[in-house]
Amino acid sequence: MNTHKIKIGKGHPVFVIAEMACAHDGDVDKAKQLIDAAVRAGADAVQLQFYSLEALMTPSHHLYELLKKIEFNTDQWKEIYDYSRSFDIKIFVCTYDIPSLEHAIQLNVDGIKINSSDLSNPELLTKVAKFNKPFTLGTGASTIEEIAKAINTIKAHGDENLILMHGIQNFPTDINSAHINKIKIFQSIFPYPVGYQDHTDASDPFSKVIDLMAIGAGACVIEKHITLDRSEKGTDYQAALEPDEFCDFVSLIRNAEKAIGSITINPLSESDLTYRNFQKKSIVAASQLKKGDLLKLEKIKFLRTGEMPDLSPSDFKAIEGKPVKQDINAMQPITKQTIWG
């Protein structure tokens, strides 16, 4: 996928999204500090979370009062959005309802996140597909049939920007429930890039390792929560890294990419060649050979010489019984030149 200068998918670097969620606690300045932290860490995108409470849930929902307390209005989100635009970072928006999606589209954000709660919402899926920008689709607590049905809805309006996201939505996610192999399962079923939304306990050191496992499984997007201070136990803190931790996290991701390497077969690297010289065995003379002597197994040895082999042990059958064209000292390699001139 290469859309609007955002390159996501096979052959491109892992796209790291710093998920702010509601860690701002309804404070515009705190939201700006979270953006600063995402930029400083080197994240590819910061993800804001738009919602219109009246379009999201009933007043009887247990989160209604909390979300009402920290809800930003459109002017506040515009201020935060404009602040984000002053930095070299992409802006994704998680939208939970039609009014919020329309607001994000109006702002012309770089990407959209659709929560799994709207995976079965054809109206919202249709609108985001028509926006023609990259969008991630959460699959948490959804069946393969539900995902396939959502994809069929999206296909009718353009699916070239779709990225499926695996992630268990419990906060925090128990390691035993993470099911990283689901990334591979999605890749085997659906022809779309797959990312990972990490909600494991950020205070557990393994929460950094699990994202590296996801990359190894083929995840091309990593979404990780960010917070200013986890010890405050504010909104959405359980799976969130603090600013310094997020810096280290992005560095880990980039090093993991280097370690995993390309999926194509490339020429041997400089490191490979150095090791080859050191380790690979050559065919050497066991004792001095005179010109015309016939090569026999008892007259040679397979030894490391510290140099690139010209003839390897696997080549011996092809030269066995042939006369040497020149004298060869003991412990000297037998080369193509000494056999064929």
N, C-alpha and C positions, 0 to 999 in steps of 0.2 A: 504494500500500500504506500502510495506517495501522493498525498493529497494536501494541497495548500501548504506546501513546504514542510509538512510533517511526514516523516518517513517511519513507518511502523510495519513490522513483519519480518519475514525471513530475509536475511542478508543485511538487515539494518540494526543499529545498536538498540539495546533494550530501552524502552521509553519509560522513564521513571516519573510517576505522578505523586506529588505531595498532596495528600488528601487533608484539607482543613476540616471538613465536616462542620460540626458545631463547636469546635474547640475555641472559637472566638467568644463564646458565652454572651453573645449579644453586644459586644464592645467593638466598635469600628477600629479603634486604635490597636486593639489586640489582633484583629484580623490583619491589619497592615503589618504587624510584627511577625505574624505567621508567614506572610508573603515574603518578608525580608529573609526569614529563616530558610524558606524553600529556595530562594534565589541564591543565598550564600552556600547552600549545600550542593548546588549544581543540578537540582531536579530539572527535568525537561518541561514539566508543567506543574502549576498549582491548581488544585481543584476546589472551587467554591461550591457551596451547596444551597441552591435556591429552593424555597418552598413557600407556598401560599397556604397558610394553615387551614383556612376555610375550605380549600380545595383538596386538602390532604387527608384530614381525619375528622371524626366526630368529636364533639366536646367530651364525650365519655371515655375517650381513649386515655390510658394512663400517662401518656407523654404530652397530652394536650397543653396542660398548664405550663410545663417546662418550656416547650417549644414556643408557646405564645410569649413567654417572658423574654426569650432571646431572639425572636424573629426580627430580621432586618426588613425595612421597607424598600421599595424600588430605588429611591433616591440614595439610600445608604449603600445598597449594592452597586449602584452606578459609581459612587465615590470609591468604593473598594476596587471595582473593576478598573476604573481610570488609574488608580494607584498601581495596580498590577501591570498595566500597559506601559508604565514608565521603565519597566525592566525587560531584559531579554529573556523572557520566559513565556511559555504558552499558557493560555487560560482555558481550562476545562470547567464545565459547570455540571454538577449533578442536579438534575431536575426531577421533582417528585409529582408534578402535576402540569396540566396544560398551561395555566397562566405563567408559571415559572419557566416552562420551556419556551413560550412565546417571548418572554422577557430576555432570555439568553440568546435567542435568535435575533432579536432586535439589537442587542449589543454586538452581535456578530462575533461571538466567542470562537475560540479555535477548535473546540471539541465539546461533546456532550457525553455525560454519563447517564444511562438509564438504569435505575435500580431494578432489582429483580421483582419488586412489587408491581412494576408496570410491564413486566414481560408479557402479560396477557391483556394489555391495553392497546387495542389496534389503533385508536385515534392518536395516541401519543407516538406509537411506533411509526405511523405513517408520516406524521409531522417531522420527526427527527430524520427519517430517511430522505425526505424531500429537502432538508436543510443542506445536504451535500457537503457535510463536514465529517471528520472522523467521529465516531461515537462508539462507546463501550456499552455492552449489554450484560448486566449482571444476571447470573444464572442460579444464584443461591436458592436452595429449597425448591428447585424446579425439576420436573421430569424431562427426560429426553423428548418426549412427545410434545410437551409444552414449549420447549426451546425450538423444536422443529416448526411448530405452528407459528411462533413469533417470527421465525426466519421467513416463512412463506409470506407473511404479511409484509415484511420489510422488502422482500424481493420485488414485489409489485411496484415499488417506488424507488428502488436503487439500493443494492446491498454492498456496493464496492467499498463503502467506508466502515463496514461493520467489524467490530472486534468483540469476540465473546470473552467474558471474564468469569473465571472460576474463583469462588471464594465462599467460605462458610460464614454465615452472617451472625453467628454467636459472638458476643463480645465479653471476654476474649474467647477465641476459638481454641478448644482443647487440641493438643498436638495429635492425639489419636483420631481426631475427626477431620484433620486437614485434607487428606486424600489428594495429595499432589498429583498422583497418576491420572486424575480426572482431566488434567490438561492434555495428556496423551489420548485419552478416550475421546475428548471433543475433537482433537485433531484428526482422529481416525474416522470420525463420523461427518464432520462439517468442514467445508473448504474455506475456513476463515482463520485469521490470526487469533490466537488465544492468549489472554493475559491472566494475571493472578492478583486478586484483592486479598491482602494479608490482614487478618484480624486476630492473630495470635497475641498472647500476652507480651507487651513490649518490654516488660521487666525481666523476662526470661531470655537469657543469651541465645537460646535456640531460635528466637524470633528473627534474628538476623540470618541464621543459617538456612531457614526454611525457604526464604526468597531465592537463595542461591540454588537450592534444589529445584525450585520452580523454573528458574532459568535453564537449568540442566534438562528439565523435562520439556522445554520448548516454549516457555512463556516469553512473549515479546513485549509485554507491558507489565510493569509492577506498580501497583497502587499501594502506598503505605501512608498511614495516618501520621500527622504531625501535630504536636502540641507544644506550648511554651514551657510548662512545668507539670510533669505527670503527678508530682506529689500533691498538687492542689486538688486532684481528683475532680476536675471540672467535667464539662460535657465531652463525651467521646475521648476519654483519656486512656482507656485500658490498652488499646492496641497502638497507641501513638508514641512515636519517638520524639524526644526533645531535640532542640536545634543542633547541638553538638553531636548527638547520636545520629541525627539524620545526615550530617556531613560525612560521618564515618560510614554510614550505610550506603550512600551513593558511591563512595570510594570502593566499598566491597563489591558492589554491583559491577562497576567498571573493571575491576580486577578479575572478577568472575568471567566477564565477557572475553577478556584477553586469554584466560586460561582455557576456556571452552574452545575458542578458535573457530575457524571456518568450517562449513559443512562440505566444502569442495576439497578434492585432493590436490594439494599444492606441491611444488618442488621441495626437496629437503631444505629445511631452514639452516642457518649458520650454526645453530645449536646442534641440529642433527648431524651436520657434517663434522663438527668437532668431536662429537661422540663416536661417529663412525670411524674416524681416524684412530681414536683411542681404543675402541672395543673390538672392531671387526677383525676376523682372522684371515691371514693370507696363506698361500701355499709356499712353503720355504724349503730349501735344500737341507736335508738332515745332516749331510756331510758334503764335502766338495764334489761337484759334478764336473766332468770333463766334457768338452765339446763332442757330441755324438752319443753320449750316454743316453740310454733309454729311461724314461721316467717310469718308476715303479713305486708302489705304495710304500715299500720299505726304505726308499731313498728320500722320501719327503716327510714333512710334518705340517700340521695345521696350527699356526701360532699367530699371536698378536704381535705386530711389529711397530705400532705407534703411527703407522702411515696408512693412507687409503689403500685398500687391497686392489691390485690390478686383476688378479685371479683369486676367486674365493674357493673354499673347499668344495662347493657344489659344482665348480668347473673342472674338477680333477678327472672325472670320467672322460671328458672330451679331450684331455691331453695325455691320458695314461698310455704308455707305450711309445710315445713320440720321442724322437731324439732332440736333445737341446742343441741350439745353434752356437753356443759359446760356453766358456767355462763359467761356473757359478760357485761362489764361495759358500761354505757352510753357513747356515742361518740367514742367507740372503733370499729375498722373495724370488719366486719363479714368475716371470711376467710374460705377457703375450709376445714381447720382443724377443725373449730368449727361446721361445718355441717356434714362432713363425718368422722371425727376422724382421 
